[in-house]
């Protein structure tokens, strides 16, 4: 109870209380600037593989590649995913391992202690345009810069690894579809040749005429566009430009195909609807062959794009450094000390001015001790 009584007596003593406010405020004011804090920051921009300098190559290889690039990559960079990677535990482990923060002579004795310290010192945030900023606060300028640079290297490493895994999966899917399309071309071509030899028919273009070839081409194009439309609908929204373009092409092809179904005897010969059952079977085989060819061309172009992306992944960096790790030129302050100083000032204003003026409580004097009473 003696400690409580002493504290109460100290609080009631106006002079001692005000002197304590002044001393504590002076200490907090010094701690605002000393030890001096330093802030190091770096800005990086993750690169999307679909835009890694492939625009001219894609245009040269064919327009279908751009559609497949948008389909396989989602059509937009995953900025939120990059931010999650920057704040992931894997990046923390990578930074701790590269800088050797945990060892007998290191600044930390355990991985948990090092991770907690990094979470307090380093902040990874997402800026406009998909730019990732790494900010580090420390009282040692060299430590702040080294931590920031280590974070940039770790984030680049993780994003590169993720992108390579994505490209590898795309290559497996496209190559599997390309192999199946090649088998379909071989099968349909073999059936078409066998039917032609069995019935002593000429080549499809010569035997069936221009109308037959036109119908086969229209049906092959229609089925190829319908197959591509199903793939686009699985990953694109209803307002996607490619989706709307495919729907318009399919509608136009169906109208053209409907006109060929009308049996008309023209100057150039009968239309497809006027042909015999033999010629109709010949048409079906020829249509399957053209469809298989169209699908093979589509997947061969997509496979070519995946090969180009794979080559880029071997040499290109997936992180474009907008700003290297550097120290901010302006002088920083210790936020916690500034908050402590503000609390002391507010407390002193409350106890010395606001509370007495409003009658919340009155300042009392220090009680006289028994020795003083006896002396009197």
Secondary structure by P-SEA (a helix, b strand, c coil): caaaaaaaaaaacaaaaaaaaaaaaaaaaaaccccbbbbbbbbbbbbbcccccaaaaaaaacaaaaaaaaaaaccccaaaaaaaaaacaaaaaaaaaaacccccccccccaaaaaaaaaacccccccccbbbbbbbbcccaaaaaaaaaaaaaaaaaaaaaaaaaaaaaaaaaaaaaaaaaaaaaaaaaaaaaaaaaaaccccccccccaaaaaaaaaaaaaaaaaaaaaaaaaccccccaaaaaaaaaaaaaaaaaaaaacccccccccccccccaaaaaaaaaaaaaaaaaaaaaaaaaaaaaaaaaaaaaaccccccccccccccccccccaaaaaaaaaaaaaaaaacccccccccbbbbcccccaaaaaac
